[in-house]
Amino acid sequence: MSSHTVDWKVNENGLVIFTPHEFSFSENLRYLSRSANECLYEISGETIRRALAIGNEKLLLEISAVSDQSLSVVIHKPVTHQMKAEIAAYIHDWFDLGASLTPFYEMAQTDPLLQKPAEQFFGLRVMGIPDLFEALAWGILGQQINLTYAYTLKRRLVEKYGESLENGGSKYWLFPEAETIAGLTIEDLADLKMTVKKCEYLIDVARLIANGELSKKDLLTTGDVKAAEKRLTKIRGIGPWTAHYVLMRCLRFPNAFPIDDVGLHNAIKATLGSERKPAKEEILKYSAGWENWEAYATFYLWRVLY
């Protein structure tokens, strides 16, 4: 389902990453532009600028499409070949370039819910959050609030505890390290204006990751979405929704399925032109044909709304 070999080459300014057949840079760019309050990258025209930490180095990357067949990555300082390989691997994961979407599009052609979104957003990938702490933090921040406010909370957290680098008068932020948040108290987070519970959950998760009790590698070695979900939901503050969100966008389980997601329910309602939200039984019926593509189906349906 996902191939992990990253197809890339070095060029004079940085590197070129080759993209699979069903890939549209502009479609993914549109998705990435959905919030004007995003603080971890900047989009101008057809270019994404973002900071990335590789080892102890903070690097500024400029990502643009040469065509829909390849991405060009300009790095703003000289780096080793090994670092270029790590940058290529990060972007490959971020854009989910290892997934072949042919079977998904074939299935969607006859699916009453996915037919239109699959045509409309052709080439869109499940844009990932490769860092486990960032993915869990985003899941926790987003619980029971709207997307706009979630972005505000993320910005406050990032600008208070993240590192940044400056270039051409702009500041590029990195998401805070788990180690940084693990050393905080609830009082430290008070001026972010988050609920006390969210502060507790965030610090707890940061500590588990900082102590090595929770890692992406461990969750992936379960090899099974149910087992990985179980490990995550044992953690205070992580329910099935947050677990599946992380399984989908960070761990890349193709069958991760946040079935209780309000956005998913609203998207199904909108796609069907229905008066009411679907019941869980109905969703299970609609999703019967999505086996091993639940994550993509959910992402494409979300895209109908945002």
QUIFENCOR-V377871 format. One record per pair of residues at least 24 apart in sequence whose C-alpha atoms are under 6 Angstrom apart, sorted by sequence separation. I is the first residue (numbers start at 1). J is the second residue. If there is no record, write none. Layout:
I_J, I_J
//
This chain:
182_206, 181_206, 182_207, 178_206, 179_210, 95_127, 178_210, 94_127, 94_128, 267_301, 156_192, 201_237, 255_292, 257_294, 254_292, 255_293, 257_295, 264_302, 254_293, 255_294, 256_295, 255_295, 254_295, 24_68, 248_295, 19_69, 18_69, 19_70, 18_70, 17_70, 17_71, 16_71, 16_72, 15_73, 14_73, 14_74, 13_74, 14_75, 4_98, 3_98, 2_98, 28_124, 2_99, 27_124, 1_99, 24_123, 23_123, 22_123, 139_242, 135_246, 39_155, 129_249, 130_250, 51_172, 128_249, 129_250, 128_250, 40_173
//
